[in-house]
Every structure is written in structure tokens, then in C-alpha cells.
Amino acid sequence: MDPESSQDESEKTGLLNYFKELTTLDFETRLWCFVGCLFLSVFSSFGSIVMLFVDKPIRFCIFITLGNIFAIGGTCFLVGPCKQLQKMFEPTRLTATLIYIIMTILTFVAGLEWHNLRLALLFVTGQCVAITWYSISYIPFARTIVQMCLYVI
């Protein structure tokens, strides 16, 4: 057996264990962190509405996107970051996740670089649709029901 490969394996295992220790919290702490992220998400979302009414498109884009990121981040505290990422990139959620990430980036670009409020609003709508589609994937048969309702319309 090669001593260097065993050392590499022990370093990888050590780093993995170190990461797990950093991300391991007791239930009460995870719950408080989730509530904190939820509060920040709601605060950011309301802040974005204010920024929209006072005609600050750049701040609107920042606040609404941060609100959505805080909402996703809150669930990381409930299930753990590794498990959250695994669930986000499962085949049934991959499309919604990728659309959400793309729309989030485009929202920032539309607001910060292009200064185009209409495009930013379009991308924010895309974010909301993607995160809603992602979220209902956790409810059994919810996507099927939504599709049936949209088909009727």
C-alpha cells in the first residue's frame, strides 16, 4: 500500500469530518437560524417593495434577490447544507434549481449593470415561479395538480 495515498485519504476524511462538525448544530440552534433567515427573507422582500415604490431599481433587485436567497438558506439550517444541495440537484428539481440560479444572476445583472427595471421585474418573476415550482416538488402530487389546473385554464 502506498503511504502517500493513505495520507491523502486521511486528509480527505479529516477535512470531511471537520466540515461536518462545522455544519452540525443542535435542533434548537437550527430552528433559531431558520427563523432568523425567514425573518431576513420577509424583511428583504418588504424592503424590495419599498424600493420599487421609491424608484430605486438597483436596490429593489438586491433586496428581492437577497430575500429569496435567505429563504433558501433557511432551509439549509433545517436539513443541512449538504442534504439541501443534494435535494436541489435531484433530477426532479434540477430544472427549477437551474432556472432559479439563472434568474437570480440575471436579476442582479439587470439591476446592477443594465439598470433595466422591466427586465429585472421579468427575472424576479422567473425567480418566483422557479422557487414556487421547486417548493411544491416536496408536496406529493402538487406539481401534477398545478399542471392540471394550468391545462384547464
C-alpha positions in Angstrom: 0.0 0.0 0.0 1.3 3.4 -0.9 1.9 5.6 2.2 1.1 8.8 0.2 -2.3 7.6 -0.9 -3.3 6.6 2.7 -2.2 10.1 3.8 -4.3 11.7 1.1 -7.3 9.6 2.2 -6.8 10.5 5.8 -6.6 14.2 4.9 -9.8 14.0 2.8 -11.6 12.2 5.6 -10.2 14.7 8.1 -11.5 17.6 6.0 -14.9 16.0 5.6 -15.2 15.3 9.3 -14.1 18.9 10.0 -16.8 20.2 7.6 -19.4 18.0 9.2 -18.5 19.3 12.6 -18.8 22.9 11.4 -22.2 22.3 9.9 -23.6 20.2 12.8 -25.9 22.1 15.0 -28.4 21.0 17.6 -32.1 21.2 16.7 -32.8 24.3 18.7 -30.0 26.3 17.1 -31.0 25.1 13.6 -34.6 26.2 14.3 -33.5 29.6 15.5 -31.3 30.1 12.5 -34.2 29.1 10.2 -36.4 31.6 11.9 -33.7 34.2 11.6 -33.4 33.5 7.9 -37.1 33.6 7.5 -37.3 37.0 9.2 -34.5 38.3 7.0 -36.3 37.0 3.9 -39.5 38.7 4.8 -37.7 41.9 5.8 -35.8 41.9 2.5 -38.9 41.2 0.5 -40.8 44.1 2.1 -37.7 46.3 1.6 -37.8 45.5 -2.1 -41.4 46.6 -2.3 -40.5 49.9 -0.7 -37.5 50.3 -3.1 -39.8 49.7 -6.0 -42.2 52.4 -4.9 -39.4 54.9 -4.3 -37.9 54.2 -7.8 -34.7 52.5 -6.7 -34.4 49.6 -9.2 -30.9 48.6 -8.2 -31.8 48.3 -4.5 -35.0 46.6 -5.5 -33.1 43.9 -7.3 -30.7 43.5 -4.4 -33.4 43.3 -1.8 -35.7 40.9 -3.6 -32.9 38.5 -4.6 -31.4 38.6 -1.1 -34.9 37.8 0.3 -35.1 34.7 -2.0 -31.6 33.6 -1.1 -32.4 33.9 2.7 -35.5 31.8 2.1 -33.5 29.0 0.5 -30.7 29.5 3.1 -33.2 29.0 5.9 -34.0 25.5 4.7 -30.2 24.7 4.8 -30.4 25.1 8.6 -33.3 22.7 8.8 -31.9 19.9 6.7 -28.3 20.7 6.5 -26.3 22.3 3.6 -25.1 19.1 2.0 -28.5 17.5 2.1 -30.1 20.7 0.8 -27.7 20.8 -2.2 -28.3 17.1 -2.9 -32.1 17.7 -2.9 -31.8 20.8 -5.1 -29.9 18.9 -7.7 -32.1 15.8 -7.8 -33.4 15.1 -11.3 -37.0 16.1 -10.3 -35.8 19.5 -9.0 -32.8 20.2 -11.3 -34.7 22.3 -13.9 -36.3 24.5 -11.3 -33.0 24.9 -9.5 -31.1 25.9 -12.6 -33.8 28.3 -13.7 -33.8 29.9 -10.2 -30.0 30.3 -10.2 -30.0 31.8 -13.7 -32.9 34.1 -12.9 -31.1 35.2 -9.7 -27.9 36.1 -11.6 -29.9 37.8 -14.4 -31.8 39.9 -11.8 -28.6 41.2 -10.4 -27.2 41.9 -13.9 -30.4 43.6 -15.0 -30.4 45.8 -11.9 -26.7 46.5 -11.3 -25.3 46.5 -14.8 -28.1 47.2 -17.2 -30.2 49.4 -14.9 -33.3 48.0 -16.6 -36.2 47.7 -14.2 -38.5 46.0 -16.7 -36.0 43.2 -17.3 -35.3 42.9 -13.6 -39.1 42.5 -12.9 -39.2 39.8 -15.6 -36.3 38.0 -14.0 -37.8 38.4 -10.5 -41.0 36.8 -11.8 -38.9 34.0 -13.2 -37.2 33.6 -9.8 -40.6 33.4 -8.0 -42.0 30.9 -10.5 -38.9 28.7 -10.2 -38.8 28.8 -6.4 -42.5 28.0 -6.3 -42.1 25.1 -8.7 -39.2 23.9 -6.6 -41.0 24.2 -3.4 -44.1 22.3 -4.5 -42.0 19.4 -5.5 -41.9 18.5 -1.8 -45.7 18.1 -1.7 -46.8 14.8 -3.1 -48.8 15.2 -6.4 -48.7 19.0 -6.1 -47.0 19.5 -9.4 -49.4 17.2 -11.1 -52.4 19.2 -9.7 -50.8 22.5 -10.7 -50.2 21.2 -14.2 -53.8 20.0 -14.4 -55.1 23.4 -13.3 -52.9 25.2 -15.8 -54.0 22.9 -18.5 -57.7 23.7 -17.8 -57.0 27.4 -18.0 
